[in-house]
């Protein structure tokens, strides 16, 4: 999946607020009163600490970008880039290490031609850009390759080991003090911080996981530095880590399916094997069985058994629990049936609200989606009069702290990351060939009177076509390896759009009948 498609995926995943917001629509940072600290821009703005953000602007002419850090005070600082060294930027600066209590600076991946290195936010070269590869930083160490030699570095830029016997595998991220490497036999083994082989080259696949574990052979086994490991109860939300490290899943077979439970280091049962799924949440565990949810504390005592109309749950470290309530619930149904002042049409999906820790509804289920509470606010989504999702922030009474006028809002303390719809979404600036624009087309035909539009007006709206003839033009909507979804607009004798059609092109569609033209603005997928 290329970066553009990743952008679209991120923006469509609105049930959770991400700490990084990507372009289309534009990203911005606002204060609690709604005023802008960073104006809407095409590109990515990433939160690197509480109320601290990094963003970039392209340098024109040239391939580089200027990188800025926004401080909690609102001050914006330009990251110095030494001569001949350029921070790696696509839609966003390539961040190697975020600021933390142990590490007070943000580090960026940088480059000089085809060579890679590391640069601090103060412009200090941490690692000269003379390497062919620089891996992800984890557990205070990272891998770098120069020619045929692999080096292990610590966070201070000191070499802790080197080897020329192995090649890198994926992003080569340390987990549990080991990192995967590919050996001469083509199989994957693991080296330590000293670049010493500690687990033989015997696996076909490896992927680093939390809790110092690595998944090998496509998830068939979990290993740590000592070899085969127990399977931990992973956090449901990494933004609010559970802090539980000595709880492990155990399995039993029951007919056609496996049920899971939890044991401790000594195999003492914490939660019995009676559930379809268990996740670690702040303060305990969330279990699910037969579409019912139960909340357990760290000792395995059930603190809350959710009603049957709760179809999804999200838990933070605060007193309120985000719950999705079936639309058949009387409370949700009553909200849906109200016609006056309704923020959204009758839903085809559950509505989200909040419960307290005793299972009592604290905020009525009236939202399309929500995030959990953070710093006294939570993101909440409703639908506007056109049926589009809009996001704002609510307080713990359910009142709007920031009205729902944005496409996305990431809760913060005093500064908030938002995405803003462009007034003219179908401008040549954002309509680019080979993007997946089917949803955009629906909006285009809903919002604009395409039939009767002049050729000049069409070009101004969505840019130059991929193919233009005297009587019709073609735009590529999405493209695969050997096929493409395209739309044709035909013109009458006055050079105005008279009809359109959607069709597939490519090897497998060459001999198929062309779809019929239509002369209406209606467009459905």
N, C-alpha and C positions, 0 to 999 in steps of 0.2 A: 504494500500500500504506500503510495507516494505521499509527500508532505501535504499536498493540497487535500487529498482524501482524508488524511489524518485530521486536518483542520475541520473539515465538514463533520467528521465523526465526533470530535470534541464538542462542537457547537450543538450537535443533535442530542448529546447526552446531558440533558438538562435536569434530570432527577437529582443529581448531585452537583454541588458547586466545586469546580476545580480551582486549584491555586494558580493555575496558568491558563490564560485566555488567549486564544489564537485569532487570527484575522478572519474577516468576512462573517459578520459585520466588524466594524472597527472597535478596537480596544481602547479603554480610557481608565483613569483613576479619578474618583470623586471623593469629596468630604461628606460628612453626615448630612450637611445641609443641602447637598446636591450640586454644589459648585465644583468645577473641574480643577484638578491639580495638574493632570496630564490630559491634554485635549485628545479627542478621538483620533486614532491613527491606524493605518493599515500595518499590521505586524503583530508581534506578540509582546505582552507585558507579563512578566513572571514575578511572583512573590518569592523573595529569597529569605525573608524573616518577617516578623510581625510588623505590618505597615511599612515594609521596605521592599522596593520593587526594582527590577532591571528591565530596560527596554532599549530599542535601537532605532536609528533612522539610516536609510541608505545614503551613501556619499555619492553625489553625482557631479561630474561623470566618474565612473570607476566602479569596481566590484565590491569595495569595502563598505563599512557602516560605522557610524558614530554610536557609541554605547553609553548609556546614561544610567545612573543610580538615583532613585528617588528615596530620600530619607524620610522617616516618620514626621519630621518637622515640616516637610514640604519642600525642603531644599533639594535641588537637582544638580548632580555632579557628573561631569564628563569623565569617563575612564580614559586615562592617558594611554596612547598606543605608540611605543617607540618606533622610530624610523625603520622601515623594513619589516615590521611585525604587525599583523592584522588579526583582530579577533575574528574567529570563525563565526559567520552569520549567514543564515538563510532568511527565514522569517523571524528568527530570534537569535540573540547571542548564545553561543554554545557554552553553557555553564558547566564547569567541571566539578566545582565544590561550592556549596552554599555556606553562608555564614552560620556559625554555631558558637556555643559557649567555649568549646575547645579550639575552634578555628575562627578568628574574628573577621577574616576577609573572604570575599567571593573570589574564586578563581575561574578564569575563562580558558577554553581551548583557543590557541592562536596558531597562526600559520605564516610561513614565509615561502611562497611558491607552493610546492607540494610537500613541504616538510611541516611537522606538527610540533607544538610545544604547549606551555602553560604560562598564563599571564595573570597577575593579581589585579585587583580593582584599583590599586594605587599606581599601576603601570610598571610594577616590578616584574622582570622576567624570572619566573620560578623555574622553568625548564626551557632551555633554548630551543627554538623551532628548527631542530635538525634531525628529528626522528621521523620514521616512516609511519609510525603508529603510536598513539597514546590512548591507553584504556581508561575505563571508568575508575574513579577513586572510591574506595570502600574500605572500611576498617583501617583507615590511616595509611593505605598502600595502593599502588597502582602499577600497571605494567607499561613499559615503553619498548619499542623495537627500533633498533638502528642497524641497517644492513641485515645480517643474519643473527644478530645477538639480541636476546631479550634481557631487559633490566627490570628489577623490582625496585621501586622507589618508595620512601616514606613521604609523609605530608610536608616534611621540611626540605624535600628535594635531595635527600641522601640516598645513595645506592645501598640496598640491603642484601642484594644478591644478583647474580647474572648467570645465563646459560645460553648455549647455542645448539642445544640438543632438541629443542621443541619449537613449535610455532604456535601463534595465538589462536584461540578458539572463541569465536564470537566477540563480545565486548570484554572478556577475560576479567570479570569482577570478582574480587575476593569475597568469600563467605565462610565464616568459621576458621579463618586463617589459611585457607587453601584456595587455589584458583585453577580452573581447567586449562590444560595445554594439550595440543595434539602432538603425539609422538611420531617417530619414524615409521611405525607400522600403520599409521592412519587412525589409530584409536586415541581416545581421550583419557588422559591421566591428570594428576593434580600435583602442583608444587606448592611449597610454603613461602613465607616471606624471604627466606634465604635462597629461593630458587632451587630448592632440593626436592626431588621427586618423593612424595610421601604415599601416593596411591598409584599403582601401576596403570599404564595406558591400556585400558580394557573396555572402555565404554564407547558407544556410538553417538551419544548426545549428552549435553550437560547444560543446566540452567540454574543460576544462583537464586536462592530463596531467602526469606527472612529467617531469623533465629539460627543463623550459622549453618544452614543446610543447603544442599545442592540436589536438584532433581536430575537423575541420570537415566539414560536409555528410554527417553520419551515418557518420563513419569512412572516407570515401572519400579523404581527404587529411590529411596532417599538416603544420602550419605552425609557424614560429617568428616572431620579430619581423622577420626578413628575408624572409619568405614561405615557400614550400614547403621542407620539411625532410626529412632522412633519418629513417628509422624506427629508434629505438634498441632495444637489447636490454633490455627492461624487467626489473626485479627480480622474482624469483619470490616473495620475502617482503620486504615493506617494513620489517618489524621488524628485519631484519638486512640493511641496504642493501649492495649489492655494491661500491659505490664505483667502478664502471666507467662512465665517461662517454663514452669515445671508441670505442665498439663499436656497429656498426650492422648491422641485418639486411639480407641480400640474398636475392633469390628467383630460382629457375629453375623452368621447367615440366618436369614429368616425367609424361607420359601425362595422366591425369585429375586430378593433384594438383600442388601447388607444394611444392618443397623449399626449405628455408632454410639459410643459412650466415651467417657474420659477417665483416665487413670493418672496417678502421680508417678514420681520417679521410682517408687517402690511397688508399682502396680496395684496400689490401693484404689478402689473404685471411688471416683468423685461423682460422676453422673453415670447411671446404668446404661447399658446398650439397648436403648429403646427408641432411638431417634433416627430420622432420615439424614439430618444435617445438624452440625454444631459448629458455632463460631465463637471466638473469644471477643468479648466486648468490654469496655471499661467497667471494672468492678465484678466481672463474672463471665457468664456464658449465655448465649442465645441458642436455643435448640428448637428444631422444627420437626414435627411428625404429623402425618396425615393432614397437612395444611394448617395445623395449629402451632402457635408459638408459645414457648415457655422461657422465662428468664430465671437463671440460677445465679447465686452468689459464688464466690471463690471456693467456698466449702462444699458446694453441691446442693445447698438448700434452695428449693424453688421459692422465689420471691414474688413472681407474678405469672399467672396463666392467662394468656390473652383471649378475649372473646373470639368466637368463631368467625365474626365478620371482619376481623383484622387479617388482611391478606399480605401485608408486608410490614417490616419493622426496621427502624434505624435508631441506634442508641449511641449517645455521646456520653461525656462524663458529667453532664448536668442533670437536673431533676426532671426534665421533660423528655419524653420519648416520641419520636416521629412515627406515626402509624398511618397506613393506608387502609381506609375503611371501604368495604364493598358498597357500591352504589345502591344496593338493596337495603342497607341499614336504614332504619326509620329516620335517624338524624340526617344522614346524607341525602336521603330521598326528599326530606322536607326542604333542604337547602336547594336541591336541584329543581324542585317544583315551584319555587318562588320565581315569579317572572320579573318583578320590579327590582332594579338595582343589581341584577345578577352579573357577575364579572365574566362569566363564561357560559357557553351553551350547555345543554344537558350532556353529561359526560358518557362516554362509552367505556371508561376505565374508572378504577376506584378513586376516591378523593382522599387527600392527605390532610391530617391534623396532628394534634399532639395530646398524649396522655401523661398524667403524672405517674410516679412510681407505684401508686396504689391502684392504677388501672382506671382512674377517673378521667374523663375527657376534660382537658384544660383549654384547648383551642379547637373550635369546631372543625370538622373535616370539610373544607370548602376550597382547597387548593388542588391544582392539577399535579403539582409536585412541590417538594420542600427539601431543604437541607436540614441537618441537625443544627441546634443552637451553638453559637460560638460568640463569645464576648457579648452576651445578652441579646443577640439578633440571629435570625435565621433567614435564609433565602426562601421565597415563596413565589410560585408561578400561578398565574391565572390566564384566561384567554380574553383577548380584546374583542371588539365588535366584529372584526374580520376573521376571528377564529385562530389568530396567531398567539403563541405563548409570549407573555410578558412577565418580567421578573422584578421584584422589589425586595425589601427587607421588612420583616415583622418583628415586633418586640414580644415579650413573654405574655402579653395580654391578647396577642393576635392583631393588634393595631399596626398600621403601616408606619414604619420608621422612615422608609424611603419608598415612595409610590412605585407601582409596577409599570415603569416606562422603558425598561431596558430588556435586552434579550437575555442577559445573564448578569448576576451580581454575586461576587464572592465575599462572604462575610469577613470583616476585619474588625479592628478596634476603633480607629478613627478614619482610616482611609480604606476605600472599597474599590475593588477591581470590577469593572463592568464592560459589557459589550453593547454597542449602540448601533441600531439599524441605520443604514444610510438613507437619506431622503429619496434618492434615486437608485434603488438597488440594482437596476439593470443598466448601469453605466458601463462604458467600455473599460473603465478602470478595474472592474471586478468580474466582468464577463470574459472568461478566457477559454479558448478552445481546449477540449478534452477534460473539462471539469464535469462532474456529475450534476447536471443542472435540471433534472426532471422536476424537482419540487419548485425550483425557480420558474420553470415554464408555467406551472399551474398558477403561481402568483402573477406572472406576466399577463396571462390571458384573463385573469380575474381583475387586475388593476388597470390594464391598458386596453384601449380599443384598437386592436391590431388591424382588423379589417378596415380598409380605407386609409391606413397610414401610408405616407409617402416613403419612397426608398430612402431619402435623406433622413427622415424622422426615425426609420427603423435602424439605420446605421448609427445614428446618434444615441439611440436607446441601448443597443446591445453590441455595438462595435461592428467592425468589418466581418463579412462572412468568410467561411472557409472556401466557398466557391461562389462565383457570381456569373450569371448569364444575362442575356438581354431581358428575358421574361421571368426568371426566377433566381433565387439565391438559396444557398444551403449553409446551415450552421451545425457544427458537430456538438452534440450534447454530452455524450460520454463515449469513450473509446476503449476497446479491449485489444487483445493481441491481434485478432484477425477480423473483428467485427466493430461496428460503430452504430450508435443511435444518433440519427440526424433529424433535423426538421427543415422542410423546404417552405419558402414563402414565394408565391406566384404574384406577378404584377399584371394589372390590366393595361389598356392602351394609354392611360394617363399616368402610368408609372406609380400606381398606388396598389397596396396589398389587396388582392381580391380573394385569395384562398391560401390554405396551408395544408401540409400533411406531415405526419410523423412516420418514419420508416427505419428499418435496419439495413445496413450495408455490410458487405464482407463476402468472404468465400462461400459460406454456407447459405447466403441469401441471394446469390446472383440470379438464380433461375426462378425465384419466387415472384408472384404477381405483386406489382406495386400497390400500396394502399390507396384508397380513394382520397381525393382532395375534399376539404370541407370549407364552407364559406362563413362559418360562425366563429365567435370568440371562445366557444366552450372548449375546454381542454381537460381531459380526465386520463388518469393512468390506471 
